[in-house]
Amino acid sequence: MSFVPGAAGGARPAVFWTDRPGRPGPFPPLAGATGADLVIVGGGYTGLWAAILAKEENPGADVLLLEAATIGFGGSGRNGGFVSDSLTHGMAHGVSRWLSEMPALVRLGRENLRDLAATLDRHGIDAGLRLTGKTTVAVAPHQVAELRALQRLHLDYGDDAAWLDAEEMRADVRSPTYLGGLRVRNTGGLVDPGKLVFGLTEIAARLGVRIHEHTVVTGFTRHRSGVAVDTIAGPGGTAAGTVLAGQALVATNAYPAPLRRLRHLVLPVWDYVLVTEPLTAAQLASIGWTQRQGVTDAGNQFHYYRLTADDRILFGGYDAIYHRGGGVGEHLAQRASSHDLLARHFRETFPQLRPVAFSHRWGGAIDSTSRFTATFGTALGGRVGYAVGYTGLGVAASRFGAQVALDLLARRRTERTELRMVRRPPLPFPPEPLRWPVVEVTRRALVRADAREGRRGPWLRLLDRFGIGFNS
């Protein structure tokens, strides 16, 4: 493999997690009209969990899952594999938005993660789930005080949160960039995203869910018995037939939804990732990292990184790119400037690994809302439900979102549906052509805040007042 030191150009332009055998299917496109009790739109984590939960609740229900590309094609197959019990995009963000409900939100998040793990265990799915917690590192002086304050917050809610000073942090994971770190051991861990999406697909199929790939849902209309779901299928976009269903559930996340309202609530932001070749035993010893927990740094523009089962390092984040018009085309999955920047930051973080080459590079669209947490609701008189907008923390929270959407479709009044986070939607994003400059101004303001010891300028403070600003 050709390799340019410090750059990512020699890496294979493919997603590491799904660039391996073991994918279930293929599943044929929908062909002809059909019916179902529940149609699920989107074959990622939310859609798969909704299908599984619906069939576990009612094994006799006819559940049809339609995916526009292939199962796990979007963020579910492209993420870093960080599993969090947070439903609020982090503890600090939740406290700043829903303080009075935080005890319930924290408990529900922990129960959700526990039930996720139990489902995988019950069905015999090895998704590489390891609940090792996470370390957030300070790489700038002002981040030390921020993380110490965050430690106190975690302790207030009963978490196992320990502060590591610079020496202790570097003894755990060896990087000259570390000034300290917050090790939280009980709030999540890591999973193999590909194995998880493949395992959930296997469970859904085993339970009797009908799955069709390469089937695009173009819209919904009311029908006397529920909802009519219009579809096209195949590379040529030919009519696949209408599905007459009792209900439908939208789980498209960053991708264009057949419900127009969601296009104003969800913003697709592109995130980029590198994976190294497997480290040798000597290289692995040079960085320590014996607990093998996930690591993030504490800036507004932050990196996340982890070891894989075969001792590669996945290194992603920092750049968060919104393309004018909200593009999500696959041509955007490769961005040389972002990948090369990640390669340079990797060398700065682990200079002892300078000879290591990168094997894979890719990008994925994250479904962000203006409040950085998911939004839930129904449309067409309660016939269509949705849960979208996890903003990068959906690996576990998607299961909770699927359950909320099913509760709403069933008109069940539950502890979940009574949450303000569920009952009140986020503020919509402005339409284009205004959206792109607003996002760009906000992104640059976050960069300036990182450069000014975390001090948020007037634009970010204004967004904070309306519950929009980033605060995690």
C-alpha positions in Angstrom: 0.0 0.0 0.0 1.3 3.4 -0.9 1.4 5.8 2.1 2.2 9.5 2.4 3.5 10.2 6.0 1.1 12.4 7.9 -1.6 12.1 5.3 -4.5 9.6 4.8 -4.3 9.2 1.0 -3.1 5.6 1.1 -6.1 4.4 3.1 -8.8 2.4 1.5 -12.0 4.5 0.9 -14.3 2.2 2.7 -16.0 1.7 6.1 -13.9 -0.6 8.2 -16.9 -2.1 10.1 -18.8 -3.2 7.0 -15.8 -3.9 4.7 -15.9 -7.5 6.0 -17.9 -10.6 5.4 -20.9 -11.5 7.6 -23.6 -9.0 6.3 -27.1 -10.5 6.4 -29.0 -10.6 3.2 -29.1 -9.3 0.6 -32.8 -8.6 0.9 -34.7 -8.0 -2.4 -36.4 -4.7 -3.2 -40.1 -4.5 -2.7 -42.0 -5.8 -5.8 -45.7 -5.0 -6.0 -48.4 -3.8 -3.7 -48.6 -5.3 -0.2 -50.0 -4.7 3.2 -48.6 -4.7 6.8 -49.6 -3.8 10.3 -46.5 -1.6 10.7 -44.1 -0.2 8.1 -40.7 1.0 9.3 -38.8 3.4 7.1 -35.0 3.0 7.5 -32.8 0.1 8.2 -30.5 1.5 10.8 -30.4 1.1 14.6 -33.7 2.9 15.2 -35.6 1.0 12.5 -34.2 -2.3 13.5 -34.9 -1.7 17.2 -38.5 -0.6 16.4 -39.0 -3.8 14.4 -37.6 -6.0 17.2 -39.6 -4.3 20.0 -42.8 -4.4 17.9 -42.5 -8.1 17.3 -41.5 -8.9 20.9 -44.6 -7.0 22.1 -46.9 -8.6 19.5 -45.4 -11.6 17.7 -48.4 -11.9 15.4 -47.9 -8.4 14.0 -46.9 -8.1 10.3 -43.9 -5.8 10.4 -42.3 -4.6 7.2 -39.0 -2.8 7.2 -38.0 -0.8 4.1 -34.4 0.5 3.5 -33.5 2.8 0.7 -30.0 1.5 0.3 -28.7 -1.5 2.3 -29.2 -2.4 6.0 -26.8 -0.3 8.1 -25.8 1.9 5.2 -26.0 5.2 7.1 -24.7 6.2 10.5 -25.5 2.9 12.1 -22.7 1.2 10.1 -20.3 4.2 10.1 -20.0 5.4 13.7 -17.1 4.9 16.1 -18.9 2.3 18.2 -19.2 4.4 21.4 -22.1 3.3 23.5 -23.5 5.8 26.0 -26.3 5.5 28.5 -27.0 9.3 28.0 -30.3 10.3 26.4 -29.4 14.0 26.7 -26.1 14.3 24.7 -24.1 14.2 27.9 -24.6 15.0 31.6 -23.8 18.7 31.4 -26.1 19.2 28.4 -29.0 17.4 30.1 -28.6 19.5 33.3 -28.6 22.7 31.3 -31.8 21.8 29.4 -33.9 19.5 31.6 -32.7 19.8 35.2 -35.9 18.8 36.9 -36.2 15.7 34.8 -32.6 14.6 35.0 -33.0 11.9 37.7 -35.6 10.2 35.5 -33.6 10.7 32.3 -30.5 9.3 33.9 -32.4 6.3 35.2 -34.2 5.7 31.9 -30.9 5.9 30.0 -29.2 3.3 32.3 -32.2 1.0 32.0 -32.1 1.4 28.2 -28.5 0.4 28.1 -29.1 -2.5 30.4 -32.0 -3.8 28.3 -29.9 -3.4 25.1 -27.2 -5.6 26.5 -29.8 -8.1 27.8 -31.5 -8.3 24.3 -28.1 -9.1 22.6 -27.4 -11.7 25.3 -30.8 -13.3 25.1 -30.5 -13.7 21.3 -26.9 -14.9 21.4 -25.5 -11.9 19.5 -21.8 -11.1 19.9 -21.6 -7.5 18.9 -18.3 -6.9 20.7 -20.1 -5.0 23.5 -17.8 -4.0 26.3 -19.1 -1.7 29.0 -15.7 -0.2 29.9 -16.9 3.4 30.3 -15.0 6.3 28.6 -12.2 8.8 29.3 -12.5 12.5 28.3 -9.1 14.1 28.2 -8.1 17.8 28.6 -5.8 18.9 25.8 -5.9 22.7 26.7 -5.5 24.3 30.1 -9.1 25.6 30.4 -10.5 22.1 29.8 -9.0 20.9 33.1 -11.4 23.1 35.1 -14.3 22.1 32.8 -13.7 18.4 33.3 -13.3 18.8 37.1 -16.7 20.5 37.2 -18.1 17.7 35.0 -16.7 15.1 37.4 -18.6 16.7 40.3 -21.8 16.5 38.2 -21.3 12.8 37.4 -20.7 12.1 41.1 -23.9 14.0 42.0 -25.8 11.5 39.9 -24.0 8.4 41.3 -21.5 7.7 38.5 -18.1 6.2 39.1 -16.1 9.2 37.9 -12.4 9.7 38.8 -10.1 12.6 37.9 -6.7 11.7 36.6 -4.0 14.4 36.6 -1.6 14.7 33.7 0.8 12.1 35.0 -1.9 9.6 35.9 -3.6 10.2 32.5 -0.4 9.6 30.6 0.3 6.5 32.6 -3.1 5.2 31.5 -2.9 6.2 27.8 0.4 7.7 26.7 0.1 11.0 24.8 2.1 14.2 25.3 -1.1 16.2 24.6 -2.8 15.2 27.8 -3.1 17.6 30.7 -5.5 15.4 32.6 -8.6 13.3 32.1 -12.0 12.3 33.5 -12.5 8.5 33.7 -16.2 7.5 34.0 -16.5 3.8 34.3 -20.2 3.0 34.4 -21.8 5.1 31.7 -21.3 2.9 28.6 -18.5 1.5 26.6 -17.8 0.3 23.1 -19.4 -2.0 20.5 -18.6 -3.2 17.0 -21.1 -1.1 15.0 -21.1 -3.5 12.0 -21.7 -6.6 14.2 -24.4 -4.7 16.1 -26.3 -3.8 13.0 -25.9 -7.3 11.5 -26.9 -8.8 14.8 -30.1 -6.7 15.1 -30.9 -7.6 11.5 -30.6 -11.3 12.4 -32.8 -10.9 15.4 -35.5 -9.0 13.3 -35.5 -11.6 10.6 -35.6 -14.4 13.1 -38.7 -12.8 14.7 -40.4 -12.7 11.3 -39.9 -9.1 10.2 -40.1 -8.7 6.4 -37.1 -6.8 5.1 -36.6 -5.1 1.7 -33.5 -3.2 0.7 -33.2 -0.7 -2.2 -36.7 0.5 -1.6 -37.3 4.2 -1.2 -40.4 5.5 0.6 -41.5 8.7 -1.3 -44.5 9.7 0.8 -47.5 8.9 3.0 -51.2 9.5 2.5 -54.1 8.9 4.8 -56.1 5.7 4.1 -59.3 4.6 5.7 -57.6 1.7 7.4 -54.4 3.6 8.3 -51.7 4.9 5.9 -50.7 4.3 2.3 -46.9 4.2 1.8 -45.7 5.0 -1.6 -42.4 3.4 -2.7 -39.9 3.2 -5.6 -37.3 0.4 -5.9 -34.2 -0.6 -7.6 -31.4 1.4 -9.2 -33.7 2.8 -11.9 -36.2 4.1 -9.4 -39.1 2.2 -10.8 -42.5 2.0 -9.0 -42.4 -0.7 -6.4 -46.0 -0.5 -5.3 -48.0 1.0 -2.5 -48.1 -0.5 1.0 -51.4 -0.2 2.9 -50.4 -0.3 6.5 -52.1 0.3 9.8 -49.2 2.5 10.9 -45.7 3.7 9.8 -42.6 4.6 11.7 -39.9 6.9 10.2 -36.3 6.2 11.2 -34.4 8.0 8.4 -32.3 10.1 10.7 -29.7 12.1 8.6 -31.3 11.1 5.3 -34.2 12.9 3.6 -37.4 11.9 5.3 -40.8 11.3 3.6 -42.2 13.7 6.3 -41.5 17.3 5.3 -41.5 18.6 8.8 -38.5 16.5 9.7 -36.4 18.2 7.0 -36.7 21.4 9.1 -35.8 19.7 12.4 -32.8 17.6 11.3 -29.5 18.8 9.9 -27.1 16.4 8.2 -23.6 17.1 9.4 -20.7 15.1 8.0 -18.1 13.5 10.3 -14.9 11.8 9.1 -12.9 8.8 10.4 -9.6 7.0 9.9 -8.6 3.5 11.0 -5.0 2.3 11.2 -3.4 -0.9 10.3 -3.2 -3.4 13.2 -0.6 -2.3 15.8 2.2 -4.6 16.7 2.6 -5.8 20.3 5.5 -3.3 20.7 3.4 -0.4 19.3 0.5 -1.3 21.5 2.8 -1.4 24.5 4.1 2.1 23.6 0.7 3.7 24.2 -0.4 1.6 27.2 -4.2 1.8 27.0 -4.6 -1.5 28.8 -8.2 -0.8 29.8 -9.1 -0.3 26.1 -11.8 2.3 26.9 -13.0 4.8 24.4 -11.3 8.3 24.5 -12.6 11.7 23.5 -11.1 15.1 24.0 -13.0 18.0 25.6 -13.1 20.8 22.9 -16.0 22.0 20.9 -14.2 20.5 18.0 -13.3 17.1 19.5 -11.7 13.8 18.5 -12.9 10.4 19.5 -10.8 7.3 19.3 -10.7 3.7 20.3 -9.0 0.3 19.8 -10.7 -2.3 17.7 -10.7 -6.0 18.5 -7.7 -6.6 16.2 -5.7 -3.7 17.7 -6.3 -1.0 15.2 -7.0 2.6 16.3 -10.1 4.3 15.0 -9.6 8.0 15.1 -12.4 10.4 14.0 -14.2 13.6 14.6 -13.0 17.3 14.8 -14.4 18.5 11.5 -18.2 18.7 11.4 -19.1 19.7 7.9 -22.5 20.9 6.7 -22.7 20.9 2.9 -24.9 23.6 1.4 -28.3 22.2 0.7 -28.0 19.4 3.2 -26.3 16.9 0.8 -26.0 13.3 1.9 -24.7 11.8 -1.4 -22.1 9.1 -1.1 -19.6 11.2 -2.9 -19.3 13.3 0.3 -18.0 10.3 2.3 -14.5 11.1 1.1 -13.0 14.5 2.0 -9.2 14.7 1.6 -8.8 17.8 3.7 -10.6 16.3 6.7 -8.9 13.0 6.4 -5.5 14.6 6.1 -6.2 16.8 9.1 -7.2 13.8 11.2 -4.0 12.1 10.1 -1.9 15.0 11.3 -3.8 15.2 14.6 -3.3 11.4 15.1 0.5 11.9 14.7 0.4 14.7 17.3 -1.6 12.6 19.7 0.5 9.5 19.3 3.9 10.5 17.9 5.3 7.1 18.9 3.1 5.6 16.3 4.3 7.7 13.4 5.2 4.7 11.2 1.7 3.3 11.4 -0.3 3.6 8.2 -4.0 4.0 7.8 -6.1 1.2 6.3 -9.6 2.8 6.0 -11.1 6.2 5.6 -14.7 7.2 5.4 -17.3 9.8 6.4 -20.9 9.6 7.6 -23.8 12.0 8.0 -24.9 12.7 11.6 -28.5 13.7 12.2 -28.3 16.8 14.3 -31.2 18.8 15.8 -30.9 22.4 17.1 -30.9 21.1 20.7 -28.5 18.1 20.0 -31.0 15.5 21.2 -33.5 13.4 19.3 -37.0 14.6 18.4 -40.1 12.5 18.5 -43.7 12.8 17.4 -46.5 11.7 15.1 -48.1 12.9 11.9 -51.2 12.1 9.8 -53.5 11.9 12.7 -51.3 9.5 14.7 -50.8 7.1 11.8 -47.1 7.9 11.4 -44.5 8.1 14.2 -40.9 9.2 14.2 -37.7 9.3 16.2 -34.7 11.1 14.6 -31.9 13.4 15.5 -29.5 11.7 17.9 -26.6 14.0 17.0 -23.9 11.3 17.2 -25.0 9.5 20.4 -27.6 7.2 18.9 -25.9 3.8 19.2 -27.8 3.1 22.4 -30.3 6.0 22.5 -31.8 4.7 19.2 -33.4 1.8 21.1 -35.0 4.3 23.5 -36.1 6.4 20.5 -37.7 3.4 18.9 -39.6 2.6 22.0 -40.9 6.2 22.3 -42.1 6.2 18.7 -43.9 2.9 19.3 -45.5 4.3 22.5 -46.7 7.4 20.6 -48.2 5.2 17.8 -50.0 3.1 20.4 -51.2 6.3 22.1 -49.7 4.9 25.4 -49.1 7.5 28.1 -45.8 6.3 29.6 -43.0 7.8 31.6 -41.1 8.2 28.4 -43.9 10.0 26.5 -44.4 12.4 29.4 -40.8 13.7 29.2 -40.5 17.4 28.1 -37.8 16.2 25.7 -40.4 14.0 24.0 -43.4 16.4 24.2 -41.6 19.6 23.0 -39.7 19.6 19.7 -36.5 21.4 19.1 -36.5 24.7 17.3 -36.4 24.2 13.5 -33.4 25.1 11.4 -33.9 28.0 9.0 -34.5 27.0 5.4 -31.9 27.5 2.7 -30.4 29.7 1.5 -30.2 31.1 5.1 -29.4 27.7 6.7 -25.9 27.3 5.3 -24.5 30.7 6.5 -26.1 30.4 9.9 -24.5 27.0 10.4 -21.2 28.3 9.1 -21.3 31.3 11.5 -22.0 28.9 14.4 -19.2 26.5 13.4 -16.7 29.4 13.3 -17.9 30.7 16.6 -17.2 27.3 18.2 -13.7 27.3 16.7 -13.1 30.7 18.2 -14.4 29.6 21.6 -11.8 26.7 21.6 -9.1 29.2 20.7 -10.2 31.6 23.5 -10.0 29.2 26.4 -13.6 28.1 26.0 -15.1 31.6 26.3 -18.3 31.7 24.3 -18.8 34.8 22.2 -22.1 36.8 21.8 -23.5 34.5 19.0 -23.1 31.3 21.1 -24.4 33.0 24.2 -27.5 34.1 22.2 -28.0 30.5 21.0 -27.6 29.2 24.6 -30.5 31.5 25.7 -32.8 29.8 23.3 -31.6 26.3 24.1 -29.8 25.9 20.8 -26.1 26.2 21.6 -23.7 23.3 21.9 -23.1 22.5 25.6 -21.8 19.0 26.0 
